[in-house]
C-alpha cells in the first residue's frame, strides 16, 4: 500500500485541544513549508468565519485543495463552485445527517459529495452513497464503530463491493477509551490502521488533526512506515 503520495496535511478547526482558530497557525506553517496540496476542514466555522478563512487561503501558496469537509447545514452552491473552480477540489465530504438534503440541494455536484459515517449507532441517510460520490471513511470513526459494535461498521462492510471508497479522514484512536482523537500525542495512536481492511483506504487520505503541520508530516512518515 503506497501511502506516501495519498496522505495530505489538513487545515482544521475542531477544538478538542486547541481553539478552533488554530487554522491560522496551520496555514502559516503551510506557507512557510511551501506545501501546495492540502485538505480543508471548515466544519465548525459559520459563513462569516469561513469567508475570512477563504480570504487567507487566497494569500497562501496552496495550489490545490484535495478534500473539503462541508458544513452541511449552511454550505452554499457559491462555495462549492469556488472550491471546484479555484482550488480544483473534486471531493466534498458530509455527515450522514445532511447527505439526503445535499443530494437535492447540489444536483450538479452529486458525484463529488462523499458520505462520512459516525459511530453513534445511527444511519441517518436513506440515500445510498453510490448514488452520490461514494464513501469518505473516517478511519478512526470506523475503528470505534467496530470495537463498540455499532451498526456503521456493518453498513460499511455491506457496501464494500458496490460502493467506491473515494476519501478518508485520518486521525488518532484511543484504545483505552475507544474513541477518535483529533489531537495526537503518541504515534502509537495510529497503530489501529493496521487492523482495518485495505479496501477502505482511498486515493485521498486527509489528516484531520489539530496538531501542527510539522507534526502532521512526522505522523505521515510514521504511518507510511507502519503500513509497509
N, C-alpha and C positions, 0 to 999 in steps of 0.2 A: 504494500500500500504506500504509494508515493504521496506524502502529505506536504512536502516542503512548499510546493507552489499552489497549494489549495487552502492554506490557512492564512487568514487575513487579520491584522490587528483591528480592534474595534474601538470606536469613539462612542462612549456610553454615557448614560445619565441616570442610572439607577442609584440608589442611596443606601445600600446595605452597610457600608463603612464610611464612604466619603459623601460629601454634599453633592447633589446632582449636577451642580455646575462644574464638576471636575472635568467635564468635556473640554473646557477651555485649556486646562493644563495639558491634557492629552493631545489636543490639536497643536499646541505649541511644540510639543515633542515631535509630532509628525512632521512639522515644518523643519525643525532642527535636524532630524534624521533623513529628511528628503524622501519620505515614504509616498509613493504615488497611488497605491491602491489600498482602500480600507473598507470596513463595514461600518454602518452608522445605526445607532440605537437611540432615536429621539423620543422614545415611548412615553416618558414621564413629563415631557415638555408641552405646554399649551401652545396655541398658534403663535402668540406674540413671542414667546421664548424660542420657538422653532425658527421664526424669521430672523431672529438675532443670530442663531446658530448658522443659518444659511448665509448670512452676510459674512460671517467669519470664514466659512468654507470657501467663499469666493476669493478671499485673500490668501488662501493656502496653496501649497504645492501639489495638492491632490489632483490626480487626473481622472480617476475612476472610483466610483463607489459600488462595490460588488453586490451588496445587500443592504436594504433599508428595512428596519423594523417599523412597520406602520403603526401609527396610533389610530386604532380602528374607529374610535368614537368621533374624531373630528378631522381626519386626514382628508385633504381636498384633491380634486382632479388636477387643479393647478400644480399642486405639489408633486403628484405622480408624473405629470408632464415635465416638470422641472428636473426631477431626478433622471427620468428616461432620456431626455434630450441633452441636458447639461452634463450629467455625470455618468451617462451610459449605463445606468442601473437597469438590470433586467430581472431582478428578483426582489420582491417585496413580501415580507412575511407578516402574518397577522395571527392573533389568537383565535381559538375556536368560536368564541363569543360573537365575533364580528364577521366571521367567514361568509355566512349566507348573505348578509346585507351588503357586503362589499362586492359580491357577485352581481348584485343588481345595480349598485352604485357606480362601478367601474367596468362596464362591459368591454371596453377597449383593452383593458389590462388583465383580463381573466387569466390568461396563460402566464402572467408574470407574478401572480399572487399565490403564495405557498402557505400551507397550513402548519402552524405550530401547536403542538399538544402540551397541555399542562400535566399535572399529576394529582388532580383533585377528585378523581373518580367520576368525572362527568365528560360526556361528549356533547357539546352544545351545538355543533354544526349538523345539519341534516344533509347538506350538500356534500357529496363525496369529493375528496381532494383531487381526484383525477379529472374532475370537471373543471378544475382551475389548473394551477401550475404544478400541483403535487404537494409533497411534504417539505417542510423545514423542520427537521427533528432537532429539538434542543436535547443534546446528548445527556446532560445531567438530569433533565426532567424525565427522560425515558428510563434512565437507570433508577431513579426514585420510583417511578411507576412500577417497574419490575419488582423491586425489593419490597415495596409496600402493597403489592398485589392489587394495583389499581387498573381499571379497565382500559386506560390509554395504551398500556403495553400490548394487550390483546388486540385492540383496534389497529395499532400499527402493524403487528405481526400478521393480521388477517389481510392486510393490504400490501404485503411485501411484493407480491407478484404482479399486481395490477396498477400500481401507482409509482410514479417517478420520485426519487429522493433527490431533490434539487439543491438543498442548502441545509446547513447545520448551524446551531449556536453551540459554542463550546465554552464551558466554564467548569468550575470545580465541583467536587462531590464529597460530602462528609459521610464517611462510612458509619460513624457512630450515631449521627443524628438523622441519617438517611434523608438528606436534603441537598439542594443545589447551593452552590457558593458563587456569588458574584465578585467576591474578593478572595484571592487565593494566597495563603501564607506558606504553603509547603507543596512542592511539585508532586508529592505523592498523592495529592488530591486530584490528580489526573489519571492515576493508575486504573481507575474504573473503566477507562476507554478500552482496555484490552478485553474486557468481558462482553462487549457489545458486538452484534453482528456486523461484519464488514459491509454488508449490503446497504446499511443505512448511512454510511459515510459518503458525503456528496462531493461535488467538484468545488463548491464554495462553502468553506468552513470558517465561520466568523467567531472570533474571540469576544464573548460578552462579559468583559471583566472591568471592574473599576480600577484595577492595577494600572500602573504607569505603562506607557507604550514600551519603554525599555524592558520592564519586567515581562510584558506580554511576549516580546520577541525571545526572551530567555525561555519562557514557558513553551513557546513554539518549538524551539530547538529540542527541549526535553521530550515533548510529545512526538516529534518526528523520530527521535531515537527509540522511544518507548514502543512505538508501533511497528518498528522494523523487526 
